[in-house]
């Protein structure tokens, strides 16, 4: 039975990958919590791989957060993410793990990249300043995979997801991404009977959103492609693949849809003093479609699923 290590199994993406792998029954899924294994400690990670005889790795572990968190903790974001990915990728190589999948982020692309953002936009312009440290760490992860492939013949792949949401998301009031932040804000406003909800920015930026169950399915799909098929749809120095829907909406449209899903009937007021971030972030997903995969969960049903999970877990997920 294949032994698969999912790093970051308690996170939103990692937990979705674990659910889908475990449901199959033909693999041995290995996980470790942060108090069992410190992924920022090279010696601990090396010892873990030496003990476990891992066959494949899904590298979903990361320090993540929204605009405010990235602005507030830039050193934490670049340091922790660099350490996690470098330790795991190198330990996998040293212990002869031939196949690994690294999960990155759409923020690797320049702030003003041509839309939709194709894989070859990487390193062609200036990054969005609010999350540059995190983006640089994720770019380093891609280049680590490429470098071990080139020098040692490994089969280390990278997928770049668009904005994700769904079960096990972070609903912290200050450090969460836009969808969980809005779901919580509208939910609490509905309970309080608040006449209005304040949303950040102008509402004009356009964003693409992918349900985490679709992301997990895409990750497993890409991991299990045979090497020849994967290589035929990438390039030696451009080995990552975008994962998204290829469809976007304005933040204003998203906010109104979240209010509808939650059942909030009050007014929405825009705080234009808060940052918008990049004007548009839409992924070009032609490569993934050519390989035979595309998303299946539309935004509104996906938001209903995320809200249902929040309601069922509200005591433990509010931060």
N, C-alpha and C positions, 0 to 999 in steps of 0.2 A: 504494500500500500504506500502510495506517495506521501511523503511527509512535508507539509507546507507550513511555513512560518508566516503568520500575518502580524507584522509590526504595526502597532496602533490599533489593536482590536477593540478597544473601548471607545474609539472615536466614531464619528458618523460614518465615514467611508469604510474604515476597517471592520466595524461591526456588521455592516451590510455585506461585505465580502465574506466574512465568517459565516453569516446566516446562509448565504447561497452555497458556499463550499460544503458546509456541514450537512445541508439538506440532501446532498448527492450520495453520501454514504460510502464513497470510494476513495476518500483521502483521509489522512490523519492531520487534522488542523492543530498546530502548535501556537499557543499564545502565552504572553507574559505581561502582567500589569507593571506599571511604572515603579511600584514598590518591590517587585520581584526582580526586575531587570532595568537598570539605569542605562538607557540607550545613548546617553551622552558620555558614558564612561567606556573608553576603548577596551580596557582590560576585561570588564564584565561582559561586553558584547562578544569579544573573542572567546572567552571561556564558554559562553552559552553555545556558540556555534560549534566549538570543538566537542561539546558533550552531546549535541542533539542529532547530528547526521541529517541535516536538513536537505531536502531535494529542491525546493523552490521557495522564493521569498516574495511576498507582496509588501512593499515598503510604503505603508499608508500612515506611518507615524510622523507627526509634525506638530510644531507649535503654530496655531492658527488664530486669527481674529479679524475683526473688521477694521475700518479706517481709523477709529479712535485708538484701538489697541495697538495697531501698527505704528501710529504716530507717537504713542506714549512709551512703548517698550521696544524701540528699534534694535537695541543691542541684544536683548533677549531673543528677538525673532531671528536675527542673523546667526547668532552663536548657536542656539539650540538646534536649529534646523541644519546648519552645516555639520555639527557634531553627530547628530543622529544619522544622517545619510552617509557621511564618510565612514563612520564606524561600521554600519551594517553592510554597505557595499564592499568595503575592504575585507571584513570578516567572512562574508559570503565567498569572496574570491579565494582567500587563504584556505578555506575549508572546502574548496572544490564544489561550490554550488554553481551549477552551470546556468541556471535560469532565474532571473529576478525581474520584477516589475516595479518601477519607481513611479509614484504618483506626484505630479507637479501641480501647476496652477496656471491659469490663463494670464496671470499678472506678469509672467515672464516676457510678454510682448511689449513693445514700446507704447507709451501713452497715446501717441498719435499714429499708430500703425494703421495701414489701409484696412478697411473693413470689407468683408469679414477677414479676420486675422488668420493667415495661412502659416503653416509650420516654418516656412522660410523667412518669415518676418523676424525671427529671433535674432537679437543683437544687431538690428538695423537702425536703432534710434534710442532716444532717452526714455527711461522707465518712468512710470508714475511715481512722483516723489513720496507720496504718503505710504507706499508699501515697498519702496525700493530695496531695503535690507532683506525682506522676505523674498522678493523676486530674485535677487542675486543668489540667495541660498538655493532656490529652486533651479536656477540656471546651472549652478554648480553641480547639482544632482544629476541633471541631464548629461553634463560633460563628464562626470565621473563614470556614468554608465557607458558613454561613448568611448572613453579612454580605456576602460578595462576590456571592452570589446575589441578595440584596435590592437592593444598590446598583448592581450592574453587569449583572444578568441572566445571570450564569454558571450553569452546571449542575454544581455541585460537591456531591457526595454523601458521606455518611458511613455506615459500617457499624461496629457495635459487637460484636465477637466475644466469646464466652464464653472460658473457659480453653482454650488451644490446646496441642496436643502433636503430635509426629510427627518425620519426618526433618528434619535440620538444627536440632534443638532445642539449647539450651544445657545441657550436662551438667556445668557447673562444680560442685564439691562444696559451695560456699557460696552462690553467686549464682544458682542455677537455680530454676525453678518446681518444683512438687510432683512431677509425673510423671517428668521426667528425673532429679530428685534421688533418687526412690525406685528407679527402674530401675538407676541406678548403684550405689546403696547395697546393694541386694539382689544385684546381680551380683557386686560385690566381696566381699560376705559369703559368697556361694556358693563363689567361687574360694578364699577363705581358710578355708572350713569353719567359719565363725564360728557359735557356738551361738545367738546372738540378734542382732537388728537393732533399733536405737533409731529410733522414728518420733517426729516432733515434734507437740506438742499433745495433745489429748484424743481425737482421732479422730472427734469428734461433728459438726464442721461439715459442711455439705452443699455439694457443688460439682458443677458441670456441666462436661463436657469434650467438645471437638470436635476431630476429627482435622484437621490442617492442609490436607490435600487437599480436604476438604469446605469449609473456609474459603476456599480459593482458588477453588473452583467457585462458591461463593456470591458472592464478590467480583466475579468476571467476569459472573455473572448480573445482579447489581444494576447494574454499570457499563453493561451493554448493553441494559437496559430503555429503551424510548423514554420521553421526558421526560413525556408525558402520563400514561402508566401509573405511572411512579414518583411523580409529583406527586399522583396520585389516592390513593395509599396513604401519603402523608406529609402534613405541614402546613407552612405557610411558616416557622413558628418552632419546628418539631419535625421536622427534616429527616433525622434519623438513623434507621437500621433495625437492630434487634438480629439477630445471627446466632448460632444455637446449636442444640441438639438439643431443648430443652424437657424434658429428662430429667436428673435428678441422682442422686448417691449420696453416702454419708458418706465422709469421708476414711479411716475404718477399712475400709469395703468396698473402696475404691480400693486401699488398701495391701495388703490380702489378695489382690486380683486381680493386682496387680503381682508379688507374691511367687509366685503360681501361674504367671504367664507366664514369669518368670525361672527358675523351678524351685528356689526356695529353700525348704528344709524346716525351718529353725530357728524359734525363737520371735520374736515381735514384742513389743517393750517400748515403752510410751508415755512420753515425757518431757513431763509436763504443765506443766513450767516454761517451755516454749517457747510463743510466741503462737499462737492459733488463727486470728486474723483474723475476718472477718465470719462470723456463725453460719450464714448460708445465702446462696448466690448462684446463683439460677436465672433464666434469661432467658425472658421471654415472647416467643415467636417467631411470633405470629399474623399480623403484618403480612407477614413474609417468606413464610409459607405461603400467604397470600392472593395474593401475587404469583406463586406457582407453584414455589417451591423449598423442599426440606427435605433434611436430612442423610441419608447413606447408609451411613456406616461406624460400626458399633457399637463400644462401648468395648473389649471384650476383643480382637477382631481388630485394632483400631487399636493397642492396646498391643503386640501381637505384632509388628506392622509397625514400630513405633517401636524396639522392642528389637532387631529384626533389623538396622535401620539402625545402631543403636549398636554392635552387635557388628562390623559391617562397617567401621565408622569409628572404632573405639575408640582407635586410636593418635592421632587428630587432634582428637577432640572432648571430651576429658576435662578441659580447662582446667588 
